[in-house]
């Protein structure tokens, strides 16, 4: 069985790898090349704040707690909300807007990273 124990720098994949790294207190670098990272960059560039959450969490409750908005599924924009995992939904974001953004990979991994000092 392959192990990375002798090495200071370890590589892993997905939420299990991030969870284990967070439990060890490792420095985490999350590389998410899909929608989540691009949506976050677009929102932050416009002065917004993104609060990541996993799909299992209650995004609406978290949004209420932070006085923000919960992102919805792409197909639910604009009927149920203004923002989704689509980076295009953040192009007209007002500075200071707080958005709770759920995703199974990027947001979930970012939540684990928040547990590391």
N, C-alpha and C positions, 0 to 999 in steps of 0.2 A: 504494500500500500504506500502511495506517495504521501509524504508529509512535508510541511513547510516549517516545522518547528525549529530547525537549526538556523533559519534565516530571520533577519531583522525586518526585512520588507516582505510582506506577504500579499498575494493577490487572490481575490475571490470574486464571486459572482452573486448578484442579486441580494434580496433581503436577508437571507440566512447568513451570507458572508458578512454583510454590514452589521447584523445583530451580534454575531460572534466577535467581530472586531470591536464593537462598542462595549461588549461585556469585558473584553480584555483591557479596555482603555486605550486602544490604538488610536493613532492619528488616522482619520478616514479621508480618503479622496474619492468622491463619487463622480463617476463619469456616466452621464446619461445623455445619449446623443439623440434622443427622440423628442417628442413634444414637450415634456415637462421642462427640461432645461431651456429650450427656446422660448417657451411661454414665460418662464421666470425672468430670463434676460430681457425680454421685451417689456414686461411689466416694470421691472426695476429701472430700466432705462428711462421710462416715462415717469419715474418718481413714485411708483406703487410699492406696496409691501405684499409679499406672498407668504402665507402661512400654510406649509405643506401638511397634509394629513393622509392617512391610508384610507382606502375605500371602506374599511370596516368601521372607521370612526364616524361620528355624526358631524358632518361638515356644517350643516345648518346651525347646530347648537354652538359649535366653535365660532362660526361667523357672528352669531348674536353676542357671544361673550367678548369678542374683540371689536364689536361695532363695525363689522365689515360685511362683505357679501360672500356667499358660497358659489363657487363655480359649478356649472351644470354640465351635463353631457353635451357634446358638440351639436347633436341633433336637436337639443332643447333650447339653443340660442336662436332667436331672442325671446321666445315665448316664456321661458321659465327663468331666464337670467341673462346677464350681459357677458359673462366670462366662461371659458371652458379651457380644455387643454390645447385648443387652437391658439397659437401665438397671435394670429390676426385679430382675435377678440380684445387684445390689449393695446392695439395701436392708438386708440383714442382714450386711453385710461387717464383719468385726472390724477395729478400728483397727490399723494397722501392716501389714495384709495387702498383699502385692505381687502385682500381676497384670500379665501381659504380654497386651496387647490388640492384635490385628491387625485392620486394616481397610484397604480399598483407597484410601480418601480421607483421612479425618481423621488416622488413625494414620500413614499414609505421609507426608503433608504435615508432620506434627509431627516425624517423624524427620529430614526435610530441615532443618527449622527448628533442630534441635539442632546443626547444623554452623555456624551463624552466631554470631560472638562476641557 
